[in-house]
Amino acid sequence: MSSPTGSVPGPDGRLRCPWGLSAEDYVAYHDTEWGRPLHGDDALFERLCLEAFQSGLSWLTILRRREGFRAAFKGFSIPAVAGFTETDVTRLLADTGIIRNRAKIEASISNAQVAAELAEGELDALIWSYAPDAATRRAPRTIADVPAITDESTALSKDLKKRGFRFVGPTTAYALMQACGLVDDHLADCVARGATAAPEG
């Protein structure tokens, strides 16, 4: 058995990041989604919202409710969520399919209103402008090598906050960067490392 902080062999014998084998729900997410380049304003808005809802909780809690979130937030369409009213807040607070946190719900609506003021593709371009040069980053060998925040995530957080986005601290911003493929934090010998398409643009 590998070190608990290094890659761990799965049932198929291939090495994976240990968190990717910590729950059955994580395996497909780890192998096919986390760390792969994600583009599109609505898609990135969804991840921005879900990372904010994850704050203080495990990602597994959010992952298991993701379809409930998508239904409750109209597929995370920025124009749709930007139009939510207090009636929607009340509806969301009663929805057992999501995390019923008023501050995070209201922040998601406020963030949609900010995003709706941006030109098409601008949110995507803004977030991806903070992707570091992959050539300057050493592949992590253990979980201990994976940072919680970076200079880039701190700068992205500052930029988003300046524009009016909420619940976008440096740690949340870095989790977004990891999940959406701005960085590849799969461990060096993980089967999913490098198994990503080149980002657009």
C-alpha positions as CSV (number, residue, x, y, z in Angstrom):
1,M,0.0,0.0,0.0
2,S,1.3,3.4,-0.9
3,S,1.7,6.2,1.7
4,P,-1.7,7.6,2.7
5,T,-0.5,11.0,1.4
6,G,0.7,9.6,-1.9
7,S,-1.1,7.9,-4.8
8,V,-3.1,4.8,-3.9
9,P,-3.9,1.8,-6.1
10,G,-7.6,1.4,-6.9
11,P,-9.5,-1.8,-7.6
12,D,-8.2,-1.8,-11.2
13,G,-4.6,-1.5,-9.8
14,R,-4.1,2.0,-11.3
15,L,-2.7,4.7,-9.0
16,R,-5.0,7.6,-8.0
17,C,-5.0,10.6,-5.7
18,P,-6.1,9.1,-2.3
19,W,-9.1,11.4,-2.1
20,G,-10.3,10.0,-5.4
21,L,-10.8,6.6,-3.8
22,S,-12.1,7.8,-0.5
23,A,-15.8,7.4,-1.6
24,E,-17.4,5.6,-4.5
25,D,-19.0,8.9,-5.7
26,Y,-15.5,10.4,-6.1
27,V,-14.0,7.9,-8.5
28,A,-15.6,9.0,-11.8
29,Y,-15.4,12.7,-10.7
30,H,-11.7,12.3,-10.0
31,D,-11.0,10.3,-13.2
32,T,-13.0,12.2,-15.7
33,E,-13.8,15.7,-14.4
34,W,-11.6,17.2,-11.7
35,G,-8.6,19.0,-13.2
36,R,-9.8,18.9,-16.8
37,P,-10.2,22.3,-18.5
38,L,-13.7,23.7,-18.2
39,H,-14.9,26.6,-20.3
40,G,-18.1,28.5,-20.7
41,D,-19.6,31.3,-18.6
42,D,-22.5,29.3,-17.2
43,A,-20.3,26.2,-16.5
44,L,-17.8,28.3,-14.6
45,F,-20.5,30.2,-12.8
46,E,-21.9,26.8,-11.6
47,R,-18.5,25.8,-10.2
48,L,-18.0,29.2,-8.6
49,C,-21.4,28.7,-6.8
50,L,-20.7,25.1,-5.8
51,E,-17.3,25.9,-4.5
52,A,-18.8,28.7,-2.4
53,F,-21.5,26.3,-1.1
54,Q,-18.7,23.8,-0.3
55,S,-16.9,26.3,2.0
56,G,-16.9,24.7,5.5
57,L,-18.2,21.3,4.1
58,S,-16.7,18.4,2.2
59,W,-16.9,18.4,-1.6
60,L,-18.6,15.0,-1.4
61,T,-21.6,16.7,0.3
62,I,-21.9,19.0,-2.7
63,L,-21.2,16.4,-5.3
64,R,-24.0,14.2,-4.0
65,R,-26.4,17.2,-4.3
66,R,-25.1,18.6,-7.6
67,E,-28.2,17.5,-9.6
68,G,-30.4,19.0,-6.9
69,F,-28.4,22.3,-7.1
70,R,-28.8,22.3,-10.9
71,A,-32.5,21.8,-10.7
72,A,-32.9,24.5,-8.0
73,F,-30.7,27.0,-9.8
74,K,-32.2,26.6,-13.3
75,G,-29.1,24.8,-14.6
76,F,-27.0,27.7,-13.4
77,S,-28.0,29.9,-16.3
78,I,-26.5,33.3,-15.3
79,P,-29.5,35.3,-16.7
80,A,-32.0,33.0,-15.0
81,V,-30.3,33.1,-11.6
82,A,-29.7,36.9,-11.9
83,G,-33.5,37.2,-12.1
84,F,-34.2,35.4,-8.9
85,T,-36.3,37.2,-6.3
86,E,-37.0,36.9,-2.6
87,T,-39.6,34.3,-3.6
88,D,-36.8,32.2,-5.0
89,V,-34.7,32.6,-1.9
90,T,-37.6,31.3,0.1
91,R,-38.0,28.4,-2.3
92,L,-34.4,27.6,-2.1
93,L,-34.3,27.7,1.7
94,A,-37.0,25.0,1.7
95,D,-35.3,22.8,-0.9
96,T,-33.8,19.7,0.7
97,G,-31.9,18.9,-2.4
98,I,-29.4,21.7,-1.8
99,I,-27.4,23.2,1.1
100,R,-29.9,25.6,2.7
101,N,-27.6,28.5,3.7
102,R,-29.2,31.9,3.2
103,A,-25.9,33.8,2.9
104,K,-24.6,31.4,0.2
105,I,-27.9,31.4,-1.6
106,E,-28.0,35.2,-1.7
107,A,-24.4,35.4,-2.7
108,S,-25.1,33.1,-5.7
109,I,-27.9,35.3,-6.8
110,S,-25.8,38.4,-6.3
111,N,-22.9,36.8,-8.2
112,A,-25.2,36.0,-11.1
113,Q,-26.2,39.6,-11.2
114,V,-22.6,40.7,-11.4
115,A,-21.8,38.1,-14.0
116,A,-24.8,39.1,-16.1
117,E,-23.2,42.6,-16.5
118,L,-20.2,41.0,-18.2
119,A,-20.0,40.5,-21.9
120,E,-20.4,37.0,-23.3
121,G,-17.3,35.0,-22.6
122,E,-15.9,37.6,-20.3
123,L,-16.2,35.5,-17.1
124,D,-14.5,32.6,-18.8
125,A,-11.7,34.9,-20.0
126,L,-11.4,36.6,-16.6
127,I,-11.0,33.3,-14.7
128,W,-8.7,31.7,-17.2
129,S,-6.4,34.8,-17.3
130,Y,-5.2,33.6,-13.9
131,A,-4.1,30.2,-15.0
132,P,-0.4,29.8,-14.2
133,D,2.1,28.5,-16.8
134,A,2.0,24.7,-16.3
135,A,5.7,24.6,-17.1
136,T,6.5,26.5,-13.9
137,R,4.6,24.1,-11.6
138,R,6.2,20.9,-10.3
139,A,3.8,17.9,-10.2
140,P,2.9,17.2,-6.6
141,R,4.0,13.8,-5.3
142,T,2.0,13.7,-2.2
143,I,-1.1,15.5,-0.9
144,A,1.2,17.6,1.3
145,D,2.7,19.1,-1.9
146,V,-0.7,20.4,-3.0
147,P,-1.2,24.1,-1.9
148,A,-4.4,25.5,-0.5
149,I,-3.9,28.9,-2.0
150,T,-1.4,30.4,-4.5
151,D,-0.4,33.8,-5.7
152,E,-2.7,33.3,-8.7
153,S,-5.7,32.3,-6.6
154,T,-5.2,35.3,-4.3
155,A,-5.0,37.6,-7.3
156,L,-8.1,36.0,-8.9
157,S,-10.0,36.3,-5.6
158,K,-9.0,40.0,-5.3
159,D,-10.2,40.6,-8.9
160,L,-13.5,38.9,-8.4
161,K,-14.2,40.7,-5.2
162,K,-13.3,44.0,-6.8
163,R,-16.0,43.3,-9.4
164,G,-18.6,42.5,-6.7
165,F,-18.4,38.8,-6.4
166,R,-18.9,37.3,-3.0
167,F,-17.8,34.1,-1.3
168,V,-14.7,34.0,-3.5
169,G,-11.8,34.0,-1.0
170,P,-8.3,32.7,-2.1
171,T,-9.0,29.2,-0.9
172,T,-12.3,29.0,-2.8
173,A,-10.6,30.5,-5.8
174,Y,-7.9,27.9,-5.8
175,A,-10.4,25.1,-5.4
176,L,-12.1,26.5,-8.5
177,M,-8.8,26.6,-10.3
178,Q,-8.1,22.9,-9.4
179,A,-11.6,21.7,-10.3
180,C,-11.8,23.5,-13.6
181,G,-8.3,22.6,-14.9
182,L,-6.5,25.9,-14.6
183,V,-4.0,23.8,-12.6
184,D,-3.4,20.1,-12.6
185,D,-3.0,19.0,-9.0
186,H,-3.4,15.3,-9.7
187,L,-0.4,13.6,-8.0
188,A,2.6,12.9,-10.2
189,D,1.9,9.2,-10.6
190,C,-1.9,9.4,-10.6
191,V,-3.5,7.9,-13.7
192,A,-5.5,11.1,-14.3
193,R,-2.6,13.4,-14.3
194,G,-2.1,15.0,-17.7
195,A,-5.2,13.3,-19.1
196,T,-6.6,16.7,-20.0
197,A,-7.4,18.4,-23.3
198,A,-5.5,21.6,-24.0
199,P,-7.4,24.7,-22.8
200,E,-9.0,26.8,-25.4
201,G,-7.6,30.1,-26.5
